[in-house]
C-alpha cells in the first residue's frame, strides 16, 4: 500500500504545512510509503472553481475539490501501476460522501483504474481518539478558504465574537 499526499486547496499556507507535517510524522512512525505531489495550490483550486462555474457554497465547491483530488490520485494510480485507489476522505462524516464517490468513480474510468469503495466512517470516532492520544495535529475545518470561513463564523456564533475554544 502506498499513500498519496495531494491537497491543493488547503488554506492558509501554514495550515497546509501543519497538515503535511502531521502526515510525514505518521508516515515515519508507521514506516508508511507516501508519495507527495505538489505544494500549496490555492490558486489552482480557485481557477478550477471559476472554470467549472461552481459557486463557493457546498456542495459545488466540494465537487471541484473532489474532482481535482480524485483525478490526480487516479492518474498517479495508473502511472504507478497500482491495482486500485481509495481516499481517506471516506472516513469523514463531514464530507459529501456520495459526491466524493461519484467523482472518484469518474476519475477511475477516465484513467482506466479501479476505485476501491469502502465506507470508512464507522472508524472515524476511534481514529479521532487515537490521533488525540498520539498528539497528532487535528484540523478544525475541511481545508479550503471557504470551509475555514464557515467554521470561524460557526465558532464565533457559538462562543461570541473573538472567543476561543
C-alpha positions in Angstrom: 0.0 0.0 0.0 1.2 3.5 -0.9 -0.2 6.7 0.3 -0.6 9.9 -1.7 -0.4 13.4 -0.3 -2.2 15.8 -2.7 -4.1 18.6 -1.1 -4.1 21.6 -3.5 -6.8 23.6 -1.7 -5.6 23.8 1.9 -5.6 27.4 3.2 -3.7 29.2 4.5 -0.2 28.0 3.7 0.7 27.5 7.4 -2.3 25.1 7.7 -1.0 23.3 4.6 2.4 22.9 6.3 0.9 21.7 9.6 -1.2 19.0 7.8 1.8 17.9 5.7 4.0 17.7 8.8 1.4 15.5 10.5 1.3 13.1 7.6 5.1 13.0 7.5 5.2 12.3 11.2 2.6 9.5 10.9 4.5 8.0 7.9 7.7 7.9 9.8 6.1 6.3 12.8 4.5 3.6 10.8 7.1 3.2 8.1 4.5 4.1 5.5 5.3 4.8 1.9 3.8 8.1 1.0 4.2 10.0 -2.3 4.0 13.7 -2.1 2.7 15.7 -5.0 2.6 19.5 -5.4 2.7 22.2 -2.9 0.5 24.9 -1.7 -2.0 25.3 -4.6 -4.8 27.6 -3.6 -4.6 29.4 -7.0 -5.3 26.1 -8.8 -8.3 25.4 -6.7 -9.7 28.9 -7.3 -9.0 28.7 -11.0 -10.9 25.3 -11.2 -13.8 26.8 -9.3 -14.1 29.5 -11.9 -13.5 27.2 -14.9 -16.2 24.9 -13.6 -18.6 27.7 -12.9 -19.0 26.4 -9.4 -20.1 28.7 -6.6 -18.3 28.9 -3.2 -21.1 27.1 -1.4 -21.2 23.4 -0.6 -21.6 21.1 -2.4 -20.5 22.9 -5.6 -17.0 23.8 -4.3 -16.6 20.3 -2.7 -17.3 18.7 -6.1 -14.5 20.7 -7.7 -12.1 19.8 -4.8 -13.0 16.1 -5.1 -12.6 16.1 -8.8 -9.2 17.7 -8.6 -8.0 15.3 -5.9 -9.5 12.1 -7.3 -8.3 12.8 -10.9 -4.7 13.3 -9.6 -5.0 10.2 -7.4 -6.3 8.1 -10.3 -3.6 9.5 -12.6 -0.9 8.5 -10.1 -2.5 5.1 -9.6 -2.4 4.4 -13.4 1.1 5.8 -13.7 2.4 3.7 -10.8 0.8 0.5 -11.9 -1.3 0.2 -8.8 -4.3 -2.1 -8.6 -6.7 0.5 -7.2 -7.1 3.6 -5.2 -9.3 4.9 -2.4 -9.5 8.0 -0.3 -9.0 8.9 3.4 -11.8 11.4 2.9 -14.2 8.5 3.1 -13.6 8.3 6.8 -15.1 11.8 7.5 -18.8 12.1 8.4 -18.5 15.8 7.2 -17.7 15.0 3.6 -20.4 14.9 0.8 -19.9 11.1 0.7 -22.0 10.3 -2.4 -20.5 13.2 -4.4 -16.9 12.1 -3.4 -17.7 8.5 -4.6 -19.1 9.7 -7.9 -16.1 11.9 -8.6 -13.7 9.0 -7.7 -15.6 6.6 -9.9 -15.5 9.1 -12.8 -11.7 9.6 -12.3 -11.2 5.8 -12.2 -13.0 5.4 -15.5 -11.0 8.3 -17.1 -7.7 6.7 -16.2 -8.6 3.1 -16.6 -8.0 2.1 -12.9 -10.2 0.7 -10.2 -11.7 2.8 -7.4 -12.0 0.8 -4.2 -15.0 1.9 -2.3 -15.4 1.3 1.4 -17.4 3.4 3.8 -14.7 4.1 6.5 -16.9 6.4 8.5 -17.5 3.7 11.2 -13.8 4.2 12.2 -14.0 8.0 12.4 -14.6 8.2 16.2 -11.9 5.6 17.0 -9.4 7.4 14.7 -10.2 10.7 16.3 -9.5 9.3 19.8 -6.2 7.5 18.7 -4.9 10.7 16.9 -5.6 12.8 20.0 -3.9 10.2 22.3 -0.9 10.2 20.0 -0.7 14.0 20.0 -1.2 14.4 16.2 -2.3 17.7 14.8 -6.1 17.7 14.1 -7.6 20.2 11.7 -10.8 22.0 12.7 -12.1 22.6 9.2 -12.1 20.8 5.9 -9.3 22.8 4.3 -10.3 25.4 1.7 -10.6 29.1 2.5 -14.4 28.8 2.3 -14.7 26.0 4.8 -12.4 27.8 7.2 -14.5 31.0 7.0 -17.6 28.9 7.7 -16.0 27.2 10.7 -14.8 30.5 12.0 -18.3 32.0 11.7 -19.8 28.9 13.4 -17.3 29.2 16.3 -18.0 32.9 16.7 -21.7 32.3 16.8 -21.3 29.5 19.4 -18.9 31.4 21.6 -19.3 35.0 20.9 -17.1 37.1 18.6 -13.4 36.6 19.4 -14.0 33.6 21.7 -11.5 30.7 21.6 -12.3 27.0 22.1 
